[in-house]
Amino acid sequence: MATVTQLEETHQNPRRWWALGALVASMLVLGFDMTILNVALPTMAEQLGATTGQQQWMADAYVVVFASLMLPAGLLGDRFGRRRMLITGLAIFLAGSVIGALAGDVNWVIAARAVMGVGAALVMPLALSVLPSLFGPAERTRAVGIISAASALGLPLGPIIGGWLLNHFWWGSVFLINVPMVAIGVTACVFLLPETSDPASPKVDVLSTTLTATGLGALIYAIIEAPDRGWGDPLVIALFAAAVLLVAGLVLRERQVDRPMLDMELLTHRGFLLNALAATLVMFVLSGLMFVLPPYLQAVLGNDAFGTGLRLLPMMGGLMIAARAAQPVVARFGSRAVVSAGLVVLAFAALLGSRTTVHDGYGYTALWLSVAGLGFGFSVVPSMDGALAALPANRAGSGSGLLMTLRQVGGAIGIALLGSLLASTFRDRLDVTGLPAPLGHTAGESVVAAHLVAAKTGSAHLAASANASYVHGMGLVLMVCGIAALVTALLAAAFLPNTPTAHRTEGNEEPAVAPATADAGQ
């Protein structure tokens, strides 16, 4: 453990800004790896023959593992050294990236994404927790702002970098881009970061970690498999039942231990619960949209991968503008009004998007994407801050961990549930009349597969049917998103405590700000 004298020396060491640069590189990689794969999925579906379900797993494997291991990963850093575990996390992330770049089939890509999720679960909480060892109170706010900007910047960079790489190299390059950045981060951490730890932190509970990972995995697997097997299939029902039992076992386990890893009592705080619900819903919608939009922009509108990345910028631009403007607006009107209004704007954008037709050009999409970005930003930042401000100062650390975990779970379920709704709708509406059964089955796997079959058979009718079916499915997804956002907005307006950020006590501020702000861009 670092002594007070060592920390004071570190706070005056000019190398601390180089160390911050290493952390910025790490957070930037995590940020764009949340979105870089989405723009690559249509290309990978074409070249690897991935079904919609397999595409969902390629996206979800990262998020499920990330969400399941974030809390125990943070505790490992506290007990065994934050620098050591941060370097370990970056090395695991690097290994996953190399596996993904060299993968020859879909299963290896899914495995690579899961390995990357393990590394990301270590990097995310520990990159934030080492800041107090680098910077004194006077500089820490600035450092947190820089980390936050890097995390937020990664989201729009992901589709753009991924699109450019796909236009010039093979699909594995979206993994290989991580290698130099992570290597720089590891090297800088080795030479620049001091080692800190907190041996008094709770021990990692292996049983709770196992229950979290298996429960969430069973739930996601059931949702993804249901469109193919049917919601009444015995395996799907068994998986849902297992997920319920495992999550119930997790709750019981955490309530019995003296120092729980997942502090369920935090959910009894009304302000935390409702703000966490709003933040989780925003992640649910954002992840679902980032999954369904790239195939529409590529397969239906005919853009290349780089053009698709550029066409997602209106949403990211709106999100970043609103995220920066949210704090002064909350100070003026209070968090309840701003969160509710942001969710209403998000609902309006989703309902606008649900009216998209196969004949609409990109202009209409850009309009509702911009509005959606504003809704995202004005709802997620105040809800994140409000959730942590509602907690006592001594619970801010465990509260931020639970909040980030809930948001990642929301993202995983969003990809699984909304992707499954899209897949089943597309398959039901696609007209494969006149095609041999094997080709008809292949065409129903995804809109990209349908276009490949249409090109092979010379069927303009199949291509038109694929476009119309996909747009209809996307409209249903957006309708569900809009209704969910509107219901959450009404709940927030009725029950959310009105907590202006200006009223936060000084004792609460420092623990809450770092995790809340840094995670706003995720």
PETA-V108260 format. One line per field, one symbol per residue. psi: psi as a letter, one per 40 degrees, with the letter a starting at -180 (. if undefined). A space follows every 10 residues. Layout:
psi = ???
This chain:
psi = hhiddddddd deheeddddd dddddddddd deededddee dddddddefh iddddddddd dddddddded ddddddddde hddddddddd dddddddddd deieiddddd dddddddddd ddddddddee ddediidded dddddddddd dddddddddd ddddddddai dededddddd dddddddddd edhihiigee iiihhddddd dddddddddd dddddddddi eehddddddd dddddddddd ddddedidgi dhgdedeehd dddddddddd ddddddddde dddddddddd efiidddddd eedddddddd ddddeddddd ddeidddddd dddddddddd dddeehieei addddddddd dddddddedd ddddddddde iideeddddd dddddddddd dddddddddd ddddddddeh hfheiidddd dddedidddd ddddddefhd dddddddddd dddddddddd dddddddddd ddddehihgi ddehiddddd dddddddded e.
